[in-house]
Amino acid sequence: MDQYAVLGFPIGHSKSPVIHQQFAQQTNQSLAYKAIEVKPEAFDKTIADFFKASGKGVNCTVPLKELAFEKVDSLTERAKFSGAVNTIKLLDDGSLLGDNTDGVGLLSDLCEHLDLSLDGKRILVLGAGGAARGILGPLLEVKPSCLCLANRTVSKAQTMQQLFAPIGDIQSSSYEALAGQQFDLIINATSASLTGDLPPLAKGLLAINGVCYDLAYSQQPTAFVRWGEEQGASLSIDGLGMLVEQAAHAFNVWRDVMPDTLAIRASLRS
């Protein structure tokens, strides 16, 4: 049986095994999928051992995505720009292909399931770390009128701005400099809200009928989701839908079949 896994540290909370086993049942694919806790210093050995023992593909989560980027033999275009790999596939020639399905997973959730149109909209992304880097390219592709990246350390946002300049214009900003601006969609790409923290966001940043989206997900509303509700968002939601959608795209990379996500999304929400 083909073996797949998600690697990360910590990994006990991962919903990926449940998601991928349901995808396999739905699409009549014979495979096994498990979670493996891997510290960064053990990543290379774990990857080597896994693919020697019938492994066909892995997902990588925090803090291994950048290590995976360096480990693979080839990269998809979206992985090259993201600077991180969340999906590795063993190719027929024995080499490893690295992909990043985070950005396309986010767009699938926003545009297909939440029925949002992002063309011509003003979008603000909070945080300039790896999570933001994985979604900026796909966000530029939907042609927003403005894509602004805000970070406590502005130089990090400026670095992202320069990196993505070949494919689109990103405005870099401090949080304080956002005051007086308004955005149709605000995406939290920091992990702060899971611990109850938020960047110093000014009131009035969210436009009328604006949407707030937290890439993080939790059983209880995150601090950012609650902030969005307080700001009068028409929708303020966490990233559970993105989790399912990026998983579906990873499954498609491995098995060449795109699973339907509606049932698993509903069961995870309940």
N, C-alpha and C positions, 0 to 999 in steps of 0.2 A: 504494500500500500504506500502511495506517495505521502511523504511526510512534509508538513509545513509547521511553522511556529512563529510566535511573536517573542522578540527578545527585548529586554529592558530591565531597568533597576530603579525603583521596585516594580514588580509586575503582577503582584497578587490581585490587584484591583481590576486587571484588564478584562474587558468584555469581548475581546477579539476571538477567543476560542468559541464562545457561544455563537457569535455572528457567523464565523466561517463554517462551523459545523452545520448551521441552518442553511447557509448558501449551498453547501455540498449536497445536503438532502434535497433541496429544491431543484438543483440542476442535475441530479443523479450522477454526481462525481464521487469516485471512491478515493478518499483521502483522510488523513488524520492531521489534526491541528492542535497544538498545545502551547502553553506559555512557559518560557524558560527565563528564570532570573539570571541576568548576566551583568556583572560589574564591568566597567570599561576596560580594566586591565586584562580581563579574561575574554574579551570580545573575539580577537583573532583566532584563538584556539577553539572557542565554541563554534564559530562559523566553520572552520576547517573540519572539525569532528562531525558537525551536523550534516554537511554535504557529502562526507564520506559514507554516512550511514543512511542512505536512501532519501536524504533531504532534497527537496525540489525548489523550495522557496521560503523566505522568511520576511516577516515585517520587523522593523526596528523602530523603537520608540525611545523616549528620553531615558538616558542621555547618550544614545548610541547612533543617532542619525548622521552626525558629522563623521564618526568613525566609519560608518558604512559607506559614506561617500568616498572615502579614501581607499576602501578595501576592494571595491568592485573593479572589474576590468573594462567596462564600458558604461555609458550613461545615456539616458534619454535626454532630449533637449530641456524638458521641464525640470529634470533633476540637476542638470548643469547650472541653470540659473538659480535654483533654490539652494544650492550648496549643501544639500542634505539628502539622504536617501532613506525612505521608509519602507521600500519594497525591493527585495532582491530575488532575482530569478536565475536558476541554473539553466544555462543554454545547452543545446545539444552538443556543442563542441567542448563542454566542460568549463567554459568561462562564466563569469557572474555579471549579469546586467543589473544596474541600479536605476530605480525609478522613484519619483516622488508623486504620490497621488493626493497629497493634502490639498493643494490648490484646486484641482478639478473636483475633489470631494466637497470642498466648500461651495464652489459654484453650483454643483448639482443640488446641494441642499437649498441654497438661496434662490436659484432661478427655477429649478424644476419642481421642488417640493413646497417651497414657501411662496413660489409664484411672484418673485420680485424681478423687476426690470432694472438693471444697473446702468444701462446705456444713458449717458448724459447726466448721471447722478454725481453728487459730491460725496466722496468716500473718505473716511478718516480711519487709519489703522493705528492702534496704540501699541507701542513697543517695537523695538528694532532688533529683536533676537532671531533665533532660528525659526520660530513659529511664523513670524512675519515674513521672513525671507521665502518661506515655502508657498506663500499665497500671493505675493505681490505680482509675479508674472501673469498668472491667470486673471487677476483683477484688472491689470492693464489691458488685457485682451478684450474685455467687455466694454471698452471705450467710455470710462467715466469722464465727466467734464473736469473733475479734479480728483487726484489721489494724493492724500496728505499722510505723511508718516511722522508721528510724534514720539519722542523718546526723552527720558530724563537727561541722558547724555546726547546732546544734539549731534555731535560728531559721528555717532553710530548711525543715526538716521541719514546723515549726509553721505556716509559711505555707501549705504543702500541706494541712495539717490543716484550716485555715480555708477554703481554696479548695473542698475537697470536702465540707465540712460539709452542704451542701444535699442530698447524695445518700447520705451515710453517715458513720459515725464512724471516724476514723483516730487512733490514738495516736501522738504524736511522742515521740522519745527520742534521747538520746545513745547511743553504743555502750557506754559504761561502765555506763549505767543498765539495760542489758539483763541484766546478771548476775543469775542466779537464776531467770530466766524460761525457758520452753521453748516451742518452736514446731514445728508439724507440717510447715510448708513455709517454707523460707528462700530468698528470691529475691535474687540479687545484681544490682542495677541500676547498679552502678558499673562503670567500665572498668578499674579498678585491677588486676584479676586477670590481664589480658592481659599486663601488664608484671611479673607475679610478685608483686604487692603485694596485701594484704588489709586491710580495716578491722580494728581491734583487737577481735576477737570472743572472748568468753569461752567456755571449755569448758562443755559441758552445755546449750548453747542448743537443740540439736536433740533433739526428742522421739524416743522409741523408734519405729522404722519411719518416721521423718521423711524428707523429701525436700529436696534442695538443687538449685536451678536457677539457672544463670548466663545472663543475657540475652546476654552475649557468646558468641562461638563461635570455635573455633580447631582447627587440625588436631591439635594435641596438647591433652591435658586442661589447662584453665585452672587457675590457682592456687586459685580458689574450688571448682572441681569436685574437686580433690585434697583440699582442706580438708573437703569434705563426706564424701568417702570415709574420711578419717581419723576423722571423728566418728561413723562407723558408719551413715551414711545408707542407707536401703533402695534409694534411687536418687539418684545425683548426676550431673547431666547439663548440657550446655551448651545454647545457644539456637539451634542449627542448625534444629531442628524449628520453632521460632517463626519463623525467617526464611522458611522455606518456606510456613508457614501464613499469615503476614501477606501474603506475595506472592500466594497464592491468593485471599485476600479482595480485594486490590487488583485482581487480574485480573477478578474478578467485578464490581467497581465499574465497570470500563471496558467489559467485554464482555457482561455479564449472563449469564455462565455460570460455574459453580463447577468448577474442575478437580479431578481426583483427585490427591492429594499422595503417595500411598504409594510409587509407583515412583521419583519424584524424591528423596524422603527417603532411600530405600535406596541410590540411586546416589551421592548426596552423602556419605553415611556411609562408603561403601566407597572 
